Amino acid sequence: MTLQNGAALALVAVGAAGLVHRERHNWQHNEAAVMGDQLAWLTHLTTHPDFAQFWKPKDLEVEESIELLHVNQQICALLLRHRLGLSRGRRLCFCAGAVVKSECGRTYGERFGSFCEAEADGDRPAGGFTDTMHDARARAAENSNAPKSAVLVGE
């Protein structure tokens, strides 16, 4: 291979890497923009109970619905951090556990967990996140049934 061919090949590789980097940055920007809209919508619903009543499930009171919307906000924010690569592995497990530790968090999971799993079907990153949330709910349910004197050991 001549020096010119080697240099040309190196330029092509650098150009391809730049395109991949720009595409990933564009995807992250779009993901953050869409999630920002979702979080703004949830904030509007949780701060305007008169408006939230039109969007609540029929079998819930407005106050209960707003509590579940707060959990949804936390999950959406955690999902965005996960999708951007800011919360992975042990950090993601810790944050997921914190979300589902409360009774309201467990109620949200029981009520909407299967919907979230169906929504994530076929989307690998969302599927991994949903699996982590499912595992956190299972651990929270086990810990809520544990005797209060038991010492809980982290994984």
N, C-alpha and C positions, 0 to 999 in steps of 0.2 A: 504494500500500500504506500502510495506516495504521500509526502507531507501535505500536499494540497487536499488530497482525498481525506486524510485524517482530520485536517482542520475543518473541512466541510462537514464531516460526520459529527464532529464535536459541536459545531454550531447548530446542526439539526437537533442533536440531543438536548442542548441548552434551550433551544426554542420550544421543543416539545414539553420540557419540564416547566417552562414559563406558562405555556398554555394550560397545563394541568393545574398549576398553582392559581392562575386567574379563574379557571372554572370552579375550583373548590371555593375560592373567596366569594365568587358570585353566588354560589349555592348557599354558603353560610349567610351572606347578606340577605338573600331572599327568605331563608328560614327564619332569621331574626325578625324580619319585617312582618311576616305572616304571624309569627308567635306574638309579636308586639301588639298586633291588631286583636288577637285572641285575648291576651291579658287585659287590654283596654276594655274590651267587651265585658269580660268577667268583672272587672273593677266597676264598670257602670252598673251592672246588675246587682253587685253586692252593696253598692252605696245608694241605690235607689229602689227601696223595697216596693214602691208603688209600680215601678216598671217590671221588677222581678216577678211579680205575681202573674204576669202574662206568659212567662217562660217556665214556670215551675211545673213539675209533674202534678197531675191531678190529685194524687193521694198524699201530698205533702203540704204542710203549712208553709207560708212564705219564709218564716224564720228558719225552719229546718232546711229549706231549699237554699237559703243564703249560706248557711253553715257548710253545706255540701259544695256550694260554689267556691267557698274559700279554700276547701281542700283541692278542688279542681285547679284553682289558681296556683297553689303550691306545686301540684303535679306538673302543670304546664311549664312553670318556671324551671323545675328540675329537668323536665324533658328537653327544654331548650339548651340548658347547660350540658346535658348529655349529648345532644345532637351536634353541638359545637365542639365537643371533645373536652369540655372543662370538668365534667364529672363522670368518671369511669371507675370500674373496679370497686375497691373498698369504700372510696368516698361516695360513690353512687349508692352502695348498699346502706351506708350509714344515713345518708340523707333520706332515702326511701323509708328506712325504719323510723326516722323522726316524723315523717309525714303520716305514717299509718299507726303511730304509737297511740294517738288519741282515739277515743271512742268514735268521734266523728270521722276520722280517717279510716277506721275499720268499716264503719257503716257505708262510707263512699265506696270502698272496695267491694263490699258484699253486694251493693246495689248496682254498681256500674262496672265492676271488674270484667265481667264477661263481654260487655260492650266494648271496653277498651281492648281486650284481647282480639275480638273479631275485627276491630278497626285496624289493628296492627298486623293482621294476617298478610303475609307476603312482603312486608317491609322489614328487612332484617334489623336495622338499627332500632326501629320502634318495637319489634318483637323482643329484642334483648332487653330493652327498657321495661316492657310489660312483664317479662319473666322476672326481672329483678323486683318490680313492685309486687307481683304475685308472691314471690318468696318472702318479701318483707311482711306482707299481710299474714302469711302462714306463721312466721316467727312471732309476730305480734299477738296472734290468736293463741299460740301456745303459751306465750309469756303471760297473757292476761288470765289464763287458766291455772298458771303455776301458783303454788302456795306463796303467800307474801313473805314468808321467812326464807324462801329459797334464794340462793345466790345465783344470779344469772351470769353465765360466762359467755363472752363475745366469741364470735367465730373467727 
